[in-house]
Amino acid sequence: MLLHVYHKLFENSLIAYEEKTLRPQFAQVSVNLADHYLDLLNKTSSPDEKHIYGYLASYWAVEASLLPSQEDILAQIDKEKTTNPEFNDLTDEQINTLIQEQATKNFSKLPENYKKAATQSIQLILAAKEMKAPDPLFALIMPTPPEPMEIIKQDYTQFTPRSHYTNDSLLKTYFM
């Protein structure tokens, strides 16, 4: 019985730490890195560097899009509560809408080919149906991989929240 109590204490502590500390920090790191690589992309004249910085800016822009700000999520929950006092949490569709809105904003500064690949990545992540799909961003930097290397394929079903990450919107987006 005591071990069960310790387990529950640890689980609840982990949930609180992830939600209140790690998620906001990870969201900020993602935004900062996306902005940093976008800045480097705009400053360089080297085609090779542009290619890599474009990939890195896109990669982190996808990451930042999957983590809408806590303020945006909580504001959306509060807005829903004004019309429905029984409302608890955002639906998956509402979370997806927030992520897509964030993605549109984050991808607006990217070059067109990276914007398209990043948008495809977000769509694959949100659909979470493909188990072996090529990564659209990786395909930009390795369109024809050298032998014996093959195109990296993502298992997009791994982006589906599970366990205690299904309990609320903040944890769902953190898991993704």
Stockholm file with secondary structure:
# STOCKHOLM 1.0

chainA/1-176         MLLHVYHKLFENSLIAYEEKTLRPQFAQVSVNLADHYLDLLNKTSSPDEKHIYGYLASYWAVEASLLPSQEDILAQIDKEKTTNPEFNDLTDEQINTLIQEQATKNFSKLPENYKKAATQSIQLILAAKEMKAPDPLFALIMPTPPEPMEIIKQDYTQFTPRSHYTNDSLLKTYFM
#=GR chainA/1-176 SS CHHHHHHHHHHHHHHHHIIIIIHHHHHHHHHHHHHHHHHHHHHCCCHHHHHHHHHHHHHHHHHHHHSCCHHHHHHHHHHHHHHCTTCCSCCHHHHHHHHHHHHHHHHTTSCHHHHHHHHHHHHHHHHCCCSSEECHHHHHHCSSCCTTCCCCEECGGGGSCCGGGGSSHHHHHHHC
#=GC SS_cons         CHHHHHHHHHHHHHHHHIIIIIHHHHHHHHHHHHHHHHHHHHHCCCHHHHHHHHHHHHHHHHHHHHSCCHHHHHHHHHHHHHHCTTCCSCCHHHHHHHHHHHHHHHHTTSCHHHHHHHHHHHHHHHHCCCSSEECHHHHHHCSSCCTTCCCCEECGGGGSCCGGGGSSHHHHHHHC
//
